[in-house]
Amino acid sequence: MNTSARPPIARFVLSGLMVCCLALPAAVRAQKEELQQRVAELKESMAKNKQSLATYTWHETDTVKLKGEVKKVSNFQVRNGPDGKPQKTSLDPAEPAPQQASGGGRGGRLKEHVVEKKKEEFKEYAEGMKSLAAQYLPPDKDKIQAAVAAGKASLTPEGSDAIKIVFKDYVKQGDAMTLTFNKAVKQLTSVAINSWMDDPKDAMNLTVGFSKLPDGTNYMSSTTIDGVAKQLTVLVQNSNYTKL
């Protein structure tokens, strides 16, 4: 069919559609290329930072809260081991062994037993939250690359100097890890994770804030882990960095 016979408006619309169809693959290619570039910068930045952190030791304080009320505070001296994983030494005195109830009758002993059981359940749950968080933090370069290769990573601008990279199904089906990366200084500025414990309905949300040491080393200054269903929160704070 002769397109010259079409009305001018029809020819204009057709031309516009053809331009859009040609431009779309180019835009998709450009997005993929930028994603690959930023992920490469992210991995390089994390590798340098990991190497630098290996020369430090620091103080970690873990605070467990239930419905906003502080239940336990633990202190550790930390350094990264040869495998890059943190090695912790407790700075707290050993906890005394629980004493047997000396009186109060059967009802009193039963109540104490219930209270101790609840404490143990929440302690185990808090440890489970920290174990799950450790599967995300620090972000792993191989898992990041696997997510990119599987098409489960996306990039969006965040202001003039920053971008957000979102990784889906990073550890568990349906989870999401969002990394905010400063393009100018080539460093992470925040991490947000939406995951779940043993059941997808049992949500675990996690946020990380970063700070810098005098030599420019980037470190996770605060990590907040929220167990939504049980209203249990674990706050991890890192401070007092000193050279080994």
LINHUCOR-V357778 format. One record per residue. RES is the residue in one small letter. OMEGA is omega in whole degrees, -180 to 180 (* if undefined). BURIAL is # if it has 24 or more other C-alpha atoms within 12 Angstrom, else .. Layout:
# LINHUCOR-V357778
res=RES omega=OMEGA burial=BURIAL
res=RES omega=OMEGA burial=BURIAL
This chain:
# LINHUCOR-V357778
res=m omega=-178 burial=.
res=n omega=-178 burial=.
res=t omega=-180 burial=.
res=s omega=180 burial=.
res=a omega=-180 burial=.
res=r omega=174 burial=.
res=p omega=-179 burial=.
res=p omega=-179 burial=.
res=i omega=180 burial=.
res=a omega=179 burial=.
res=r omega=180 burial=.
res=f omega=-180 burial=.
res=v omega=180 burial=.
res=l omega=179 burial=.
res=s omega=179 burial=.
res=g omega=179 burial=.
res=l omega=180 burial=.
res=m omega=179 burial=.
res=v omega=180 burial=.
res=c omega=-180 burial=.
res=c omega=179 burial=.
res=l omega=-176 burial=.
res=a omega=-175 burial=.
res=l omega=179 burial=.
res=p omega=180 burial=.
res=a omega=179 burial=.
res=a omega=179 burial=.
res=v omega=178 burial=.
res=r omega=-179 burial=.
res=a omega=179 burial=.
res=q omega=179 burial=.
res=k omega=179 burial=.
res=e omega=179 burial=.
res=e omega=178 burial=#
res=l omega=179 burial=#
res=q omega=-179 burial=#
res=q omega=-178 burial=.
res=r omega=177 burial=#
res=v omega=177 burial=#
res=a omega=178 burial=.
res=e omega=179 burial=#
res=l omega=-179 burial=#
res=k omega=178 burial=#
res=e omega=179 burial=.
res=s omega=-179 burial=#
res=m omega=180 burial=#
res=a omega=178 burial=#
res=k omega=-178 burial=.
res=n omega=178 burial=#
res=k omega=179 burial=#
res=q omega=-180 burial=.
res=s omega=-179 burial=#
res=l omega=179 burial=#
res=a omega=-180 burial=#
res=t omega=-177 burial=.
res=y omega=165 burial=#
res=t omega=-176 burial=#
res=w omega=-177 burial=#
res=h omega=177 burial=#
res=e omega=176 burial=#
res=t omega=178 burial=#
res=d omega=179 burial=#
res=t omega=179 burial=#
res=v omega=180 burial=#
res=k omega=174 burial=#
res=l omega=-177 burial=#
res=k omega=177 burial=.
res=g omega=-179 burial=.
res=e omega=-179 burial=.
res=v omega=-179 burial=.
res=k omega=-179 burial=.
res=k omega=175 burial=.
res=v omega=-180 burial=.
res=s omega=-179 burial=#
res=n omega=-178 burial=#
res=f omega=166 burial=#
res=q omega=-170 burial=#
res=v omega=168 burial=#
res=r omega=179 burial=#
res=n omega=178 burial=#
res=g omega=-180 burial=.
res=p omega=180 burial=.
res=d omega=180 burial=.
res=g omega=179 burial=.
res=k omega=-179 burial=.
res=p omega=174 burial=#
res=q omega=-173 burial=.
res=k omega=173 burial=.
res=t omega=-178 burial=.
res=s omega=176 burial=.
res=l omega=-177 burial=.
res=d omega=175 burial=.
res=p omega=-180 burial=.
res=a omega=179 burial=.
res=e omega=177 burial=.
res=p omega=178 burial=.
res=a omega=179 burial=.
res=p omega=-179 burial=.
res=q omega=177 burial=.
res=q omega=177 burial=.
res=a omega=-176 burial=.
res=s omega=-179 burial=.
res=g omega=178 burial=.
res=g omega=178 burial=.
res=g omega=-177 burial=.
res=r omega=-179 burial=.
res=g omega=179 burial=.
res=g omega=179 burial=.
res=r omega=180 burial=.
res=l omega=179 burial=.
res=k omega=178 burial=.
res=e omega=180 burial=.
res=h omega=180 burial=.
res=v omega=180 burial=.
res=v omega=180 burial=.
res=e omega=179 burial=.
res=k omega=178 burial=.
res=k omega=178 burial=.
res=k omega=-178 burial=.
res=e omega=179 burial=.
res=e omega=-179 burial=.
res=f omega=177 burial=#
res=k omega=179 burial=#
res=e omega=-180 burial=.
res=y omega=178 burial=#
res=a omega=178 burial=#
res=e omega=177 burial=.
res=g omega=177 burial=#
res=m omega=-180 burial=#
res=k omega=179 burial=#
res=s omega=178 burial=.
res=l omega=179 burial=#
res=a omega=-180 burial=#
res=a omega=177 burial=.
res=q omega=179 burial=.
res=y omega=-172 burial=#
res=l omega=-12 burial=#
res=p omega=179 burial=#
res=p omega=-176 burial=#
res=d omega=-175 burial=#
res=k omega=-179 burial=.
res=d omega=177 burial=.
res=k omega=177 burial=#
res=i omega=-180 burial=#
res=q omega=179 burial=#
res=a omega=178 burial=.
res=a omega=178 burial=#
res=v omega=-179 burial=#
res=a omega=-179 burial=.
res=a omega=-179 burial=.
res=g omega=-177 burial=.
res=k omega=177 burial=#
res=a omega=179 burial=#
res=s omega=-174 burial=#
res=l omega=175 burial=#
res=t omega=178 burial=.
res=p omega=177 burial=.
res=e omega=-176 burial=.
res=g omega=-175 burial=.
res=s omega=-173 burial=.
res=d omega=-173 burial=.
res=a omega=174 burial=#
res=i omega=173 burial=#
res=k omega=176 burial=#
res=i omega=-178 burial=#
res=v omega=178 burial=#
res=f omega=180 burial=#
res=k omega=178 burial=#
res=d omega=-175 burial=#
res=y omega=176 burial=#
res=v omega=-178 burial=#
res=k omega=177 burial=#
res=q omega=177 burial=.
res=g omega=178 burial=.
res=d omega=178 burial=#
res=a omega=175 burial=#
res=m omega=-179 burial=#
res=t omega=179 burial=#
res=l omega=174 burial=#
res=t omega=-171 burial=#
res=f omega=178 burial=#
res=n omega=-177 burial=#
res=k omega=-176 burial=#
res=a omega=-177 burial=.
res=v omega=178 burial=.
res=k omega=179 burial=#
res=q omega=173 burial=#
res=l omega=177 burial=#
res=t omega=176 burial=#
res=s omega=175 burial=#
res=v omega=174 burial=#
res=a omega=-177 burial=#
res=i omega=172 burial=#
res=n omega=-178 burial=#
res=s omega=180 burial=#
res=w omega=-177 burial=#
res=m omega=-178 burial=#
res=d omega=-178 burial=.
res=d omega=180 burial=.
res=p omega=178 burial=.
res=k omega=-179 burial=.
res=d omega=-171 burial=.
res=a omega=171 burial=#
res=m omega=178 burial=#
res=n omega=-173 burial=#
res=l omega=175 burial=#
res=t omega=-179 burial=#
res=v omega=172 burial=#
res=g omega=-177 burial=#
res=f omega=173 burial=#
res=s omega=-178 burial=.
res=k omega=171 burial=.
res=l omega=-178 burial=.
res=p omega=-179 burial=.
res=d omega=178 burial=.
res=g omega=179 burial=.
res=t omega=-179 burial=#
res=n omega=179 burial=#
res=y omega=179 burial=#
res=m omega=-176 burial=#
res=s omega=179 burial=#
res=s omega=177 burial=#
res=t omega=178 burial=#
res=t omega=-180 burial=#
res=i omega=-178 burial=#
res=d omega=169 burial=#
res=g omega=-167 burial=#
res=v omega=-174 burial=#
res=a omega=-177 burial=.
res=k omega=-179 burial=#
res=q omega=-179 burial=.
res=l omega=-178 burial=#
res=t omega=173 burial=#
res=v omega=178 burial=#
res=l omega=180 burial=#
res=v omega=-180 burial=#
res=q omega=-180 burial=#
res=n omega=-177 burial=#
res=s omega=175 burial=#
res=n omega=178 burial=.
res=y omega=178 burial=#
res=t omega=180 burial=.
res=k omega=178 burial=.
res=l omega=* burial=.
